[in-house]
């Protein structure tokens, strides 16, 4: 199996989750998120077609995948383990 496929599928899931959660509250960001999702879907298709892992990503492409993952993960308040930390702090 292609070694990049799992990473790309997690990235697709993260972007898709972000779109589903924020489509009502952040509609201005939806076109870019949909564009990123399409880009990742294309990359997944390319990985599925390349079972022997002959295709290698450049460092720049890998950095772009990491940037996208960080962008969507960091802006998703609901997936952050510290998102509700203030609500559960001890009251004195």
Legacy VTK file of the C-alpha trace (Angstrom):
# vtk DataFile Version 3.0
C-alpha trace
ASCII
DATASET POLYDATA
POINTS 92 float
0.000 0.000 0.000
1.114 3.518 -0.716
2.722 5.041 2.376
1.084 8.432 1.835
-2.476 7.175 1.502
-3.288 7.010 5.212
-1.977 10.527 5.844
-3.945 11.943 2.946
-7.129 10.190 4.044
-6.773 11.686 7.533
-6.251 15.107 5.965
-9.363 14.657 3.802
-11.363 13.638 6.880
-10.115 16.688 8.802
-10.998 19.129 6.010
-14.377 17.512 5.429
-15.165 17.636 9.155
-14.197 21.310 9.259
-16.511 22.031 6.315
-19.428 20.227 7.955
-18.997 22.022 11.275
-18.310 25.530 9.999
-20.408 25.761 6.820
-22.974 27.918 8.642
-20.671 30.074 10.762
-17.753 30.627 8.348
-19.300 30.690 4.851
-16.562 32.966 3.481
-13.992 30.202 4.020
-15.977 27.466 2.270
-14.694 28.022 -1.298
-11.068 27.658 -0.174
-11.890 24.639 2.002
-13.712 22.955 -0.898
-10.761 23.711 -3.170
-8.379 22.134 -0.646
-10.675 19.115 -0.315
-10.723 18.641 -4.088
-6.928 18.896 -4.198
-6.565 16.217 -1.512
-9.139 13.979 -3.229
-7.075 14.187 -6.421
-3.930 13.267 -4.512
-5.698 10.290 -2.901
-6.803 9.099 -6.334
-3.227 9.335 -7.539
-2.017 7.338 -4.532
-4.644 4.632 -5.058
-3.548 4.260 -8.685
0.106 3.968 -7.622
0.035 0.818 -5.522
3.787 0.234 -5.770
4.637 3.629 -4.257
6.594 4.626 -7.332
5.365 8.180 -7.007
7.324 10.239 -4.499
6.172 13.538 -3.113
8.594 16.409 -3.017
9.429 18.060 0.256
7.406 21.095 -0.816
4.299 18.958 -1.426
4.656 17.262 1.954
5.038 20.638 3.633
1.836 21.769 1.914
-0.027 18.714 3.253
1.254 19.447 6.754
0.290 23.115 6.423
-3.247 22.198 5.392
-3.598 19.687 8.212
-2.349 22.191 10.775
-4.580 24.937 9.365
-7.795 22.939 9.552
-6.959 21.140 12.784
-5.921 24.340 14.579
-9.052 26.237 13.538
-11.396 23.418 14.578
-12.264 24.381 18.148
-14.303 21.221 18.632
-11.419 18.840 17.973
-8.955 20.574 20.257
-8.456 18.871 23.625
-8.188 22.297 25.264
-11.199 23.816 23.505
-13.376 23.729 26.602
-10.671 24.013 29.241
-12.029 27.376 30.429
-15.466 25.889 31.043
-14.085 23.213 33.330
-11.719 25.333 35.371
-12.226 25.324 39.096
-14.378 28.143 40.431
-13.151 29.763 43.662
LINES 1 93
92 0 1 2 3 4 5 6 7 8 9 10 11 12 13 14 15 16 17 18 19 20 21 22 23 24 25 26 27 28 29 30 31 32 33 34 35 36 37 38 39 40 41 42 43 44 45 46 47 48 49 50 51 52 53 54 55 56 57 58 59 60 61 62 63 64 65 66 67 68 69 70 71 72 73 74 75 76 77 78 79 80 81 82 83 84 85 86 87 88 89 90 91
